[in-house]
């Protein structure tokens, strides 16, 4: 019997498909860091569906941000509430640099062309100001900073910050728009790059000019990793052995947690950037995950492979190439392994 969460995932999948996205889901594979992956043209989106957004903790957000970087995708969380408080329509919430909206807001954005203009931050709901437009309107009306500040009920310095693209309180923006008789609120593009979606500045009278959103975003990114990449140890001898073999061939192996694939394996065979969604395990686990892996590879425009530690009668499962560890050990070069995967693909 389909539960409330399954119904929500299905409904969001339907909205994306109506908007022209090619969508695959992962929520049948548990646990998983994300529920849906969707592509429309060059836009790739990774979605997480939560009833209560307080369930999004720092480690989970870090995993989503890492997937965003690996896939070159945008991450979006669809939620219903924060604690006992329902999320507001048309408002973008941010947790650890991840944008969060309601299902209704997603539907308005994709199917009705109505983007959100509001974002939530400690202290209330705020609006992103189109600073260039505000400056142009002030210049066209020959208004001084002081005159416009008087209308808005803020300081001259605050008007300068608004013109620099700072966020503002809703009532301040409403006063300015009534006076100027023109809109100055800037829509939030949910499918821009993750860094670009976080409001850069937030200004309230008497507060420092650096925003909470900016501080949260910078703190949540984690330390920059420098130097040569080596796959992390998982503690599983089969996985660690496979990852060492791939690393030795020249593949860049990013071990993943709570994903249908065990590693995001990246290389540049043929002079083009290619990646493999790499699963490792038994034939039984390959049969359980193959369909999801294939769907993700298609949406992400990459490839999938499953490495098993036992003899296999078939070279593919549900279209996903299957390679034994014995075959892997016989393969020395990255290009050779990639050719083997391509030969066994049956899309």
C-alpha positions in Angstrom: 0.0 0.0 0.0 1.4 3.4 -1.0 2.2 5.6 2.0 2.1 9.4 2.3 5.7 9.8 1.4 5.4 7.6 -1.6 2.5 9.6 -2.8 4.5 12.8 -2.4 7.4 11.5 -4.4 5.0 10.3 -7.1 3.3 13.7 -7.2 6.6 15.6 -7.5 7.7 13.2 -10.2 4.5 13.9 -12.1 5.1 17.7 -11.8 8.6 17.4 -13.2 7.5 15.2 -16.1 4.7 17.6 -17.0 7.3 20.4 -17.0 9.4 18.4 -19.6 11.9 16.7 -17.3 13.2 13.2 -17.7 12.9 11.8 -14.2 14.2 8.8 -12.3 13.6 7.9 -8.7 15.7 6.2 -6.0 13.3 6.0 -3.1 12.7 2.3 -3.5 16.4 1.8 -2.6 16.8 2.6 1.1 18.5 4.4 2.7 19.3 7.1 0.1 20.5 10.7 0.3 18.2 11.8 -2.5 14.9 10.6 -4.0 14.7 11.9 -7.5 17.1 13.0 -10.3 15.7 15.0 -13.2 17.0 16.5 -16.4 15.6 19.1 -18.8 18.1 20.1 -21.5 21.3 21.2 -19.7 19.6 21.4 -16.3 20.2 18.5 -13.9 18.4 18.5 -10.5 18.8 16.3 -7.5 15.7 16.3 -5.2 15.2 15.2 -1.7 11.6 15.0 -0.3 11.1 15.5 3.4 8.0 15.9 5.5 9.9 17.8 8.2 12.9 19.7 7.0 14.5 19.5 10.4 15.5 16.0 9.3 18.0 17.6 7.0 21.1 17.7 9.2 24.6 18.9 8.4 26.1 15.5 7.3 23.1 14.9 5.0 23.4 18.4 3.5 27.1 17.8 3.0 26.4 14.6 1.0 23.9 16.5 -1.2 26.3 19.3 -1.9 29.0 16.7 -2.8 26.7 15.0 -5.2 25.8 18.4 -6.6 29.5 19.1 -7.4 30.2 15.6 -8.8 27.2 15.6 -11.2 27.2 19.3 -12.0 23.6 19.4 -10.7 21.4 21.7 -8.6 20.1 20.3 -5.3 16.5 21.1 -4.2 14.7 19.9 -1.1 10.9 19.7 -1.1 9.4 19.9 2.4 6.2 20.4 4.2 7.0 21.7 7.7 9.7 22.8 10.1 8.7 21.2 13.4 5.0 21.9 13.9 5.1 24.9 11.5 3.9 24.5 7.9 6.3 26.0 5.3 4.9 29.0 3.5 4.0 29.1 -0.2 6.3 31.1 -2.5 9.1 31.1 0.1 12.6 29.6 -0.2 14.1 28.3 3.0 17.8 27.5 3.4 19.4 24.8 5.5 23.2 24.5 5.3 23.2 26.2 1.9 20.5 23.9 0.5 17.3 25.6 -0.9 14.0 24.2 0.3 10.5 24.9 -1.0 7.0 23.3 -0.8 5.5 21.0 -3.4 3.0 23.8 -4.2 5.9 26.3 -4.8 7.6 23.8 -7.1 4.4 23.3 -9.1 3.8 27.1 -9.4 7.4 27.6 -10.5 7.5 24.8 -13.2 3.9 24.7 -14.5 2.7 28.2 -14.0 5.9 30.1 -14.4 5.6 31.8 -11.1 9.0 32.0 -9.3 9.4 32.5 -5.6 10.5 36.0 -4.5 10.7 35.5 -0.7 13.3 33.7 1.4 13.3 32.8 5.0 16.1 33.8 7.4 16.4 34.3 11.2 14.1 37.3 11.9 11.4 36.6 9.3 10.7 36.5 5.6 12.8 38.7 3.3 12.9 39.8 -0.3 15.9 39.8 -2.6 16.3 43.3 -4.1 17.2 43.9 -7.7 19.9 46.5 -6.9 20.6 47.6 -10.5 16.9 48.3 -11.1 16.5 50.2 -7.8 19.5 52.4 -8.7 18.2 53.0 -12.2 14.8 54.0 -10.9 16.3 56.3 -8.3 18.5 58.0 -10.9 15.6 58.3 -13.3 13.5 60.1 -10.6 16.5 62.2 -9.6 16.2 61.1 -6.0 19.0 61.3 -3.5 19.9 58.4 -1.2 18.5 60.3 1.7 15.1 61.0 0.0 14.6 57.3 -0.8 15.8 56.3 2.7 13.2 58.6 4.2 10.5 56.9 2.1 11.7 53.4 3.0 12.2 54.2 6.7 15.9 53.1 6.6 19.3 54.7 6.5 21.1 56.1 3.5 23.7 53.3 3.9 21.0 50.7 3.8 19.7 52.0 0.5 23.2 51.7 -0.8 23.3 48.1 0.3 20.0 47.4 -1.4 21.4 48.8 -4.6 24.3 46.4 -4.1 21.8 43.5 -4.2 21.1 43.0 -0.4 18.0 41.3 0.8 15.4 43.5 2.6 12.4 43.2 4.8 9.1 42.7 3.0 7.4 45.9 4.3 10.4 48.0 3.2 10.3 46.6 -0.4 6.5 47.2 -0.5 7.0 50.9 0.6 9.7 51.4 -2.1 7.6 49.7 -4.8 4.5 51.9 -4.0 6.6 55.0 -4.1 8.5 54.2 -7.3 5.4 52.6 -8.9 7.8 49.9 -10.2 8.7 46.4 -9.0 12.2 46.0 -7.4 11.9 42.5 -6.0 14.1 39.9 -7.8 12.9 36.4 -8.5 14.8 33.5 -7.1 16.0 31.1 -9.8 15.7 27.6 -8.1 17.8 26.0 -10.9 20.7 28.4 -10.9 23.9 27.1 -9.3 23.7 26.2 -5.7 26.0 29.0 -4.6 24.0 31.5 -6.6 20.7 30.6 -5.0 21.8 31.6 -1.5 21.0 35.3 -0.9 24.4 37.0 -0.5 23.4 39.8 1.9 20.6 40.5 4.3 20.0 44.0 5.7 17.8 44.9 8.6 18.2 48.1 10.5 20.7 47.8 13.3 22.1 44.5 12.1 25.5 43.8 10.6 25.7 43.8 6.9 27.0 40.2 6.5 24.0 37.9 6.2 23.2 34.8 8.1 22.7 33.0 4.7 26.2 34.0 3.6 27.7 32.9 6.9 25.8 29.6 6.9 26.7 28.9 3.3 30.4 29.5 3.9 30.5 27.5 7.1 28.7 24.5 5.6 30.9 24.0 2.7 33.6 22.3 4.8 37.3 22.4 4.3 38.7 22.5 0.8 40.4 19.2 -0.2 43.8 19.7 -1.9 46.3 17.3 -3.3 45.8 14.0 -5.2 42.5 12.3 -4.7 42.5 8.8 -3.3 39.3 6.8 -2.6 38.2 6.7 1.0 38.3 3.4 2.9 34.9 1.8 3.5 36.0 -1.0 5.8 34.5 -3.5 3.3 37.3 -5.6 1.7 35.4 -6.1 -1.6 34.6 -2.4 -2.1 38.0 -1.2 -1.0 39.8 -3.7 -3.3 37.6 -2.6 -6.3 38.2 1.0 -5.6 42.0 0.5 -5.3 42.0 -1.3 -8.7 40.0 1.5 -10.4 42.3 4.2 -8.8 45.3 2.3 -10.0 44.0 2.5 -13.6 43.8 6.2 -13.3 40.1 6.6 -12.5 39.2 9.3 -9.9 37.0 7.4 -7.4 34.6 9.3 -5.1 33.2 6.9 -2.5 29.5 7.7 -1.8 27.3 7.1 1.2 23.6 6.4 1.3 23.4 6.2 -2.5 22.2 3.5 -4.9 25.8 3.5 -6.3 28.9 2.9 -4.1 31.2 5.3 -5.9 31.1 8.1 -8.5 34.0 7.1 -10.7 35.4 9.8 -13.0 37.9 9.8 -15.8 38.8 11.3 -19.2 38.9 8.4 -21.7 39.0 9.5 -25.3 39.8 13.0 -24.2 36.2 13.5 -23.0 35.0 13.6 -19.4 33.2 10.3 -18.6 31.8 9.0 -15.3 30.6 5.6 -14.1 28.0 5.1 -11.4 29.8 2.2 -9.8 28.1 -0.4 -7.7 30.0 -3.1 -5.8 28.6 -6.2 -4.2 26.8 -9.5 -4.8 24.8 -10.6 -7.9 21.7 -10.3 -5.7 22.5 -6.7 -4.8 23.2 -6.0 -8.5 19.8 -7.4 -9.4 18.2 -5.2 -6.7 19.9 -2.0 -7.8 20.5 -2.3 -11.5 17.2 -0.7 -12.7 17.8 2.3 -10.5 21.4 2.6 -11.5 20.5 2.5 -15.2 17.9 5.2 -14.8 20.3 7.5 -13.0 23.0 7.0 -15.6 20.6 7.8 -18.4 19.3 11.0 -16.7 22.8 12.1 -15.6 24.1 11.3 -19.1 26.8 9.0 -17.8 27.4 5.2 -17.5 26.7 2.6 -14.9 28.6 -0.6 -14.0 28.3 -3.2 -11.2 31.4 -5.1 -10.0 30.6 -8.4 -8.3 32.9 -10.7 -6.3 31.5 -14.0 -7.7 31.2 -15.7 -11.1 28.5 -14.3 -13.2 26.6 -16.1 -16.0 25.5 -12.8 -17.6 27.5 -9.8 -18.6 24.5 -7.4 -18.0 21.7 -7.1 -15.5 18.7 -5.0 -16.6 21.0 -3.2 -19.0 23.8 -2.5 -16.5 27.2 -4.0 -17.4 28.4 -6.6 -14.8 32.1 -7.1 -14.3 33.7 -9.6 -12.0 36.6 -8.8 -9.7 38.6 -11.4 -11.7 38.0 -9.5 -14.9 38.8 -6.2 -13.1 42.2 -7.6 -12.0 43.0 -8.5 -15.6 42.2 -5.0 -16.8 45.2 -2.6 -16.4 44.3 0.6 -18.3 41.4 3.0 -17.7 40.5 3.1 -21.4 40.4 -0.7 -21.6 38.0 -0.9 -18.6 35.8 1.8 -20.1 35.7 0.0 -23.5 34.6 -3.2 -21.6 31.8 -1.3 -20.0 30.6 0.3 -23.3 30.7 -3.1 -25.0 28.3 -4.6 -22.4 25.9 -1.7 -22.2 22.5 -2.6 -23.7 20.6 0.6 -23.7 
